[in-house]
Amino acid sequence: MRIGWPSGWNPLPAKGFARLLSKVALVGCALSVSVHLITLLGFYSKAIFNFQMGLFVAVFPMSLPVLFAQERLMSGLSRRNRVRLFDPKHNSRIREKIILGNTPEWLRKLFSALLYYFIVFFVVFTYRTFPNKTTSGLVEVQMFSIGAGVFYSAIAALLTSYAGTDHPLTLDEI
């Protein structure tokens, strides 16, 4: 059952802004992944390091609209249902359906692939780094670049879902 909103009132404002920010996030993701691939080939310079640190720091201002969008997407749920969704005993797929319900499949797969790659890369990074307690600038740029790529893809996925939503979903609609 759809919620009937009063005419002229948009419960999900700034959809155009969300679309624009999701495109900016996809560009940031592409740049971060490109830097990661370049450094995997062995190319490194202080300019690449500075560029990637700029991309990494730019993730943080972009996460504020994501918090607002997530809050709007979950606004159709009562406080009790929100708490239940974060309980490990319940299915977390429901929360994912509410938040990423209108995200294109390719974007969800991109986010998942980058996330799994980041986890594997982090384990290898940790294994290689902590016994020796030394790192090189190249490895640091690789770590920051793939981490930023994951964050940018998550931002793009959530904002794309928000931009494609007409109204907040409820548990009955899933």
C-alpha positions as a Markdown table, in Angstrom:
| # | Residue | x | y | z |
|---|---|---|---|---|
| 1 | Met | 0.0 | 0.0 | 0.0 |
| 2 | Arg | 1.4 | 3.3 | -1.0 |
| 3 | Ile | 1.5 | 6.3 | 1.3 |
| 4 | Gly | -0.6 | 9.2 | 0.0 |
| 5 | Trp | 1.4 | 12.4 | 0.4 |
| 6 | Pro | -0.2 | 15.8 | 0.3 |
| 7 | Ser | -0.1 | 17.4 | -3.1 |
| 8 | Gly | 2.8 | 19.7 | -3.6 |
| 9 | Trp | 4.9 | 18.1 | -0.8 |
| 10 | Asn | 7.9 | 16.1 | -1.8 |
| 11 | Pro | 9.0 | 13.7 | 1.0 |
| 12 | Leu | 12.3 | 13.0 | -0.8 |
| 13 | Pro | 13.7 | 16.4 | -1.8 |
| 14 | Ala | 16.9 | 17.2 | -3.7 |
| 15 | Lys | 16.7 | 14.2 | -6.0 |
| 16 | Gly | 18.5 | 16.2 | -8.8 |
| 17 | Phe | 21.3 | 17.0 | -6.3 |
| 18 | Ala | 21.5 | 13.3 | -5.4 |
| 19 | Arg | 21.9 | 12.4 | -9.0 |
| 20 | Leu | 24.6 | 15.0 | -9.5 |
| 21 | Leu | 26.5 | 13.8 | -6.4 |
| 22 | Ser | 26.2 | 10.1 | -7.5 |
| 23 | Lys | 27.8 | 11.0 | -10.8 |
| 24 | Val | 30.6 | 12.9 | -9.0 |
| 25 | Ala | 31.0 | 9.8 | -6.8 |
| 26 | Leu | 31.3 | 7.6 | -9.8 |
| 27 | Val | 34.0 | 9.9 | -11.3 |
| 28 | Gly | 35.8 | 9.7 | -7.9 |
| 29 | Cys | 35.5 | 5.9 | -8.0 |
| 30 | Ala | 36.9 | 5.7 | -11.5 |
| 31 | Leu | 39.8 | 8.0 | -10.6 |
| 32 | Ser | 40.7 | 6.1 | -7.5 |
| 33 | Val | 40.6 | 2.7 | -9.2 |
| 34 | Ser | 42.7 | 4.2 | -12.0 |
| 35 | Val | 45.3 | 5.4 | -9.5 |
| 36 | His | 45.2 | 1.9 | -7.9 |
| 37 | Leu | 45.9 | 0.2 | -11.2 |
| 38 | Ile | 48.7 | 2.7 | -12.1 |
| 39 | Thr | 50.4 | 2.0 | -8.8 |
| 40 | Leu | 49.9 | -1.8 | -9.2 |
| 41 | Leu | 52.0 | -1.4 | -12.4 |
| 42 | Gly | 54.7 | 0.1 | -10.2 |
| 43 | Phe | 54.4 | 3.8 | -11.1 |
| 44 | Tyr | 54.7 | 6.1 | -8.1 |
| 45 | Ser | 55.4 | 9.7 | -7.6 |
| 46 | Lys | 54.7 | 12.4 | -5.0 |
| 47 | Ala | 52.1 | 13.9 | -7.4 |
| 48 | Ile | 50.2 | 10.6 | -7.5 |
| 49 | Phe | 50.3 | 10.4 | -3.7 |
| 50 | Asn | 49.0 | 14.0 | -3.3 |
| 51 | Phe | 46.3 | 13.4 | -5.9 |
| 52 | Gln | 45.1 | 10.2 | -4.2 |
| 53 | Met | 45.1 | 11.9 | -0.8 |
| 54 | Gly | 42.9 | 14.6 | -2.2 |
| 55 | Leu | 40.5 | 12.0 | -3.6 |
| 56 | Phe | 40.5 | 10.3 | -0.2 |
| 57 | Val | 39.8 | 13.4 | 1.8 |
| 58 | Ala | 37.0 | 14.4 | -0.7 |
| 59 | Val | 35.1 | 11.3 | 0.4 |
| 60 | Phe | 34.2 | 12.8 | 3.8 |
| 61 | Pro | 32.2 | 15.9 | 2.7 |
| 62 | Met | 30.3 | 13.6 | 0.3 |
| 63 | Ser | 29.3 | 11.3 | 3.1 |
| 64 | Leu | 27.1 | 14.0 | 4.7 |
| 65 | Pro | 24.4 | 13.9 | 2.0 |
| 66 | Val | 24.6 | 10.1 | 2.1 |
| 67 | Leu | 23.6 | 10.2 | 5.8 |
| 68 | Phe | 20.6 | 12.4 | 5.0 |
| 69 | Ala | 19.6 | 10.2 | 2.1 |
| 70 | Gln | 19.8 | 7.1 | 4.2 |
| 71 | Glu | 17.7 | 8.7 | 6.9 |
| 72 | Arg | 15.1 | 9.7 | 4.4 |
| 73 | Leu | 15.0 | 6.2 | 2.9 |
| 74 | Met | 14.5 | 4.7 | 6.3 |
| 75 | Ser | 11.9 | 7.3 | 7.4 |
| 76 | Gly | 9.0 | 5.0 | 6.5 |
| 77 | Leu | 10.0 | 2.7 | 9.3 |
| 78 | Ser | 9.0 | 3.1 | 12.9 |
| 79 | Arg | 11.8 | 3.3 | 15.5 |
| 80 | Arg | 11.1 | -0.2 | 16.6 |
| 81 | Asn | 11.4 | -1.6 | 13.1 |
| 82 | Arg | 14.7 | 0.3 | 12.6 |
| 83 | Val | 16.2 | -1.3 | 15.7 |
| 84 | Arg | 14.9 | -4.7 | 14.6 |
| 85 | Leu | 16.6 | -4.3 | 11.2 |
| 86 | Phe | 20.0 | -3.8 | 12.9 |
| 87 | Asp | 19.6 | -6.8 | 15.1 |
| 88 | Pro | 21.9 | -9.6 | 13.9 |
| 89 | Lys | 19.2 | -12.2 | 14.4 |
| 90 | His | 17.0 | -10.6 | 11.7 |
| 91 | Asn | 17.8 | -10.7 | 8.0 |
| 92 | Ser | 20.1 | -7.8 | 7.0 |
| 93 | Arg | 18.9 | -8.2 | 3.4 |
| 94 | Ile | 15.7 | -6.3 | 4.3 |
| 95 | Arg | 17.8 | -3.3 | 5.4 |
| 96 | Glu | 19.7 | -3.6 | 2.1 |
| 97 | Lys | 16.5 | -3.7 | 0.1 |
| 98 | Ile | 15.2 | -0.6 | 1.8 |
| 99 | Ile | 18.4 | 1.4 | 1.4 |
| 100 | Leu | 19.6 | 0.1 | -2.0 |
| 101 | Gly | 16.2 | -0.9 | -3.5 |
| 102 | Asn | 16.5 | 1.4 | -6.6 |
| 103 | Thr | 20.2 | 1.0 | -7.3 |
| 104 | Pro | 21.0 | -0.5 | -10.7 |
| 105 | Glu | 22.3 | -4.0 | -10.5 |
| 106 | Trp | 25.6 | -3.1 | -12.1 |
| 107 | Leu | 26.3 | -0.5 | -9.4 |
| 108 | Arg | 25.5 | -3.0 | -6.6 |
| 109 | Lys | 27.9 | -5.5 | -8.2 |
| 110 | Leu | 30.6 | -2.9 | -8.6 |
| 111 | Phe | 30.3 | -2.0 | -5.0 |
| 112 | Ser | 30.4 | -5.6 | -3.9 |
| 113 | Ala | 33.4 | -6.4 | -6.1 |
| 114 | Leu | 35.4 | -3.4 | -4.9 |
| 115 | Leu | 34.5 | -4.2 | -1.3 |
| 116 | Tyr | 35.6 | -7.8 | -1.5 |
| 117 | Tyr | 38.8 | -6.8 | -3.3 |
| 118 | Phe | 39.5 | -4.2 | -0.6 |
| 119 | Ile | 39.1 | -6.9 | 2.1 |
| 120 | Val | 41.5 | -9.2 | 0.4 |
| 121 | Phe | 44.0 | -6.4 | -0.3 |
| 122 | Phe | 43.8 | -5.3 | 3.3 |
| 123 | Val | 44.5 | -8.8 | 4.6 |
| 124 | Val | 47.5 | -9.1 | 2.3 |
| 125 | Phe | 48.7 | -5.5 | 3.2 |
| 126 | Thr | 48.4 | -6.4 | 6.9 |
| 127 | Tyr | 50.2 | -9.7 | 6.5 |
| 128 | Arg | 53.1 | -8.0 | 4.6 |
| 129 | Thr | 53.3 | -4.8 | 6.7 |
| 130 | Phe | 53.0 | -5.7 | 10.4 |
| 131 | Pro | 55.8 | -8.3 | 10.9 |
| 132 | Asn | 58.3 | -5.8 | 9.3 |
| 133 | Lys | 56.5 | -2.7 | 10.5 |
| 134 | Thr | 57.6 | -0.9 | 7.3 |
| 135 | Thr | 55.6 | 0.4 | 4.4 |
| 136 | Ser | 56.4 | 2.2 | 1.2 |
| 137 | Gly | 54.6 | 5.1 | -0.2 |
| 138 | Leu | 53.5 | 2.9 | -3.1 |
| 139 | Val | 51.7 | 0.5 | -0.9 |
| 140 | Glu | 50.0 | 3.3 | 1.1 |
| 141 | Val | 48.7 | 4.9 | -2.1 |
| 142 | Gln | 47.4 | 1.5 | -3.2 |
| 143 | Met | 45.6 | 1.0 | 0.1 |
| 144 | Phe | 44.1 | 4.6 | 0.1 |
| 145 | Ser | 43.1 | 4.4 | -3.6 |
| 146 | Ile | 41.1 | 1.1 | -3.3 |
| 147 | Gly | 39.6 | 2.3 | 0.0 |
| 148 | Ala | 38.4 | 5.5 | -1.6 |
| 149 | Gly | 37.1 | 3.6 | -4.6 |
| 150 | Val | 34.9 | 1.5 | -2.2 |
| 151 | Phe | 33.6 | 4.6 | -0.4 |
| 152 | Tyr | 32.9 | 6.4 | -3.7 |
| 153 | Ser | 31.0 | 3.3 | -5.1 |
| 154 | Ala | 28.9 | 3.0 | -1.9 |
| 155 | Ile | 28.1 | 6.7 | -2.0 |
| 156 | Ala | 27.0 | 6.4 | -5.7 |
| 157 | Ala | 24.9 | 3.4 | -5.0 |
| 158 | Leu | 23.0 | 4.9 | -2.1 |
| 159 | Leu | 22.5 | 8.3 | -3.8 |
| 160 | Thr | 21.3 | 6.6 | -7.0 |
| 161 | Ser | 18.8 | 4.6 | -5.0 |
| 162 | Tyr | 17.6 | 7.7 | -3.2 |
| 163 | Ala | 17.3 | 9.6 | -6.5 |
| 164 | Gly | 15.1 | 6.8 | -7.9 |
| 165 | Thr | 12.8 | 6.5 | -4.9 |
| 166 | Asp | 9.3 | 8.1 | -5.0 |
| 167 | His | 8.6 | 7.6 | -1.3 |
| 168 | Pro | 10.2 | 5.9 | 1.7 |
| 169 | Leu | 9.5 | 2.1 | 1.7 |
| 170 | Thr | 7.8 | 0.3 | 4.6 |
| 171 | Leu | 8.3 | -3.3 | 5.7 |
| 172 | Asp | 4.9 | -4.1 | 4.2 |
| 173 | Glu | 6.1 | -3.1 | 0.7 |
| 174 | Ile | 9.1 | -5.4 | 0.6 |
